[in-house]
Amino acid sequence: MKPTDSDITIRRVLPEDACQIADIYNYYVRETTVSFEVAVLSVEDMRGRIERILGEYPYFVAERGGEILGYCYAHEWKERPAYRRTFENTVYLRHGLTSHGVGRRLMETLIDACRDVGCHALIACITTENEGSRRFHRALGFREVSHFSEVGYKLGRYLDVTDMELLLGQPE
């Protein structure tokens, strides 16, 4: 069933969401080149990631009737202090749920939250063959800024990565 805006709540993540988030993410780990991880995450590992990220960065889920449909968050792009106003974004939807507006609502919420905490630039690191994600980010105003050839190896082949950037403006 296609979700509608009135069915969906966007809210901050809770550590208790780890089981559903791991379920969403592990599909992409096992079946696709969208994530460069090669081993599925346990619920405990996902809970630890959520707690670490939530302590410093915005993190949201889209929920309908207790079911998490997708999630997105910002995290550190690079560790040097001069990069502290540049974040990397991550967004995943339950398999088969793309093109229904859930991802857009999540990302618009994340972009606003990133602006609110002083983020100046948001980076999306995308497997180049993932044209759907590249198109999605372009529609949100991101532009392609770099291309790396054969930097990942998964499912028996080398993969390229494209970085996309959205400038959010000067922090207040």
C-alpha positions in Angstrom: 0.0 0.0 0.0 1.3 3.4 -1.0 1.9 5.6 2.1 0.3 9.1 2.1 1.5 12.2 3.9 -1.3 11.9 6.5 -0.2 8.3 7.3 3.4 9.1 8.0 5.1 10.7 11.0 8.7 12.0 10.8 10.3 11.9 14.2 13.7 11.7 15.9 15.1 8.3 16.1 15.0 6.3 19.4 17.6 3.6 20.3 14.6 1.2 20.4 14.2 1.7 16.6 17.5 -0.3 16.1 15.8 -3.6 15.2 13.7 -2.1 12.4 16.5 0.1 11.2 18.9 -2.9 11.1 16.3 -4.8 9.1 16.0 -2.0 6.5 19.8 -1.5 6.3 20.8 -5.1 6.2 18.8 -5.7 3.0 21.1 -3.2 1.3 24.2 -4.7 2.8 23.2 -8.3 1.7 21.7 -7.6 -1.7 23.0 -4.4 -3.2 26.0 -2.2 -3.9 24.3 0.8 -2.3 26.1 0.2 1.0 29.8 -0.7 0.9 29.5 -2.8 4.1 29.8 -6.5 3.4 28.6 -8.0 6.7 25.1 -7.5 8.2 24.8 -5.5 11.5 23.3 -7.0 14.6 20.6 -5.1 16.4 23.1 -4.3 19.2 25.6 -2.9 16.7 22.9 -0.7 15.1 21.8 0.5 18.5 25.3 1.6 19.3 25.6 3.5 16.0 22.3 5.2 16.6 23.4 6.3 20.1 26.7 7.6 18.9 25.2 9.6 16.0 22.2 10.8 17.9 24.5 12.3 20.5 25.9 14.8 18.0 23.9 14.9 14.8 20.3 15.0 13.6 18.7 11.5 13.0 15.1 10.9 11.9 12.8 8.1 11.0 9.6 8.0 8.9 7.0 5.9 10.7 3.5 4.6 9.8 1.5 2.7 12.4 4.6 1.7 14.3 6.5 0.5 11.2 9.6 2.4 10.3 9.5 3.1 6.5 12.9 4.7 6.3 15.5 6.7 8.1 18.1 9.4 7.5 20.8 11.1 9.5 23.8 13.3 9.3 27.2 12.4 10.6 30.8 13.6 10.5 32.2 13.9 7.0 35.9 14.1 8.0 37.5 14.2 11.4 39.6 17.4 11.2 38.3 20.4 13.1 38.1 22.6 10.0 35.5 20.2 8.6 33.2 20.6 11.6 30.5 22.5 9.6 30.4 19.9 6.9 28.3 16.8 7.4 27.6 13.7 5.4 24.1 12.4 5.0 22.7 8.9 4.9 19.2 7.9 3.9 17.6 4.5 3.5 14.1 3.4 2.8 12.5 0.0 3.3 13.1 -2.0 0.1 10.4 -1.2 -2.5 9.3 2.1 -1.0 11.1 4.5 -3.2 9.3 7.1 -5.3 6.5 7.7 -2.8 7.8 10.9 -1.2 9.0 9.3 2.1 12.6 9.9 1.3 12.0 13.5 0.3 10.1 14.2 3.6 12.9 12.7 5.6 15.7 14.6 3.7 13.9 17.9 3.9 13.5 17.4 7.7 17.2 16.5 7.9 18.4 19.5 5.7 16.4 21.9 8.0 17.8 20.3 11.1 21.4 20.5 9.7 20.9 24.2 9.0 19.6 24.7 12.5 22.8 23.2 14.1 25.1 25.2 11.9 26.0 22.8 9.1 27.2 24.7 6.0 27.7 21.9 3.5 26.0 18.5 3.3 27.8 15.7 1.4 26.2 12.6 -0.1 28.6 9.8 -1.0 26.8 7.6 -3.5 27.7 4.5 -5.5 27.8 5.9 -9.0 25.7 3.2 -10.5 22.9 4.1 -8.0 21.3 6.5 -10.5 18.1 6.6 -8.4 19.9 8.1 -5.4 21.8 10.5 -7.6 18.6 11.7 -9.2 16.9 12.0 -5.8 19.7 14.1 -4.4 19.8 16.3 -7.6 16.1 17.0 -7.1 16.9 18.2 -3.5 19.5 20.7 -4.9 22.7 18.6 -4.5 25.2 18.8 -7.3 27.9 16.3 -8.3 31.3 17.5 -7.2 33.6 14.5 -7.5 33.9 11.0 -9.0 36.2 8.3 -7.7 36.8 5.2 -9.9 36.9 1.7 -8.5 37.3 2.7 -4.9 35.0 0.0 -3.5 34.8 -3.8 -4.1 31.6 -5.7 -3.4 29.7 -8.5 -5.0 32.7 -9.5 -7.1 33.4 -6.2 -8.8 34.9 -2.7 -8.4 32.6 0.2 -7.9 32.8 3.9 -8.5 31.6 6.6 -6.0 30.2 10.0 -6.8 30.1 12.7 -4.1 27.3 15.3 -4.2 27.1 18.5 -2.2 24.4 20.8 -1.0 25.5 24.2 0.4 23.2 25.3 3.2 24.5 28.8 3.7 26.3 30.6 6.4 25.7 29.3 9.9 24.3 32.0 12.2 
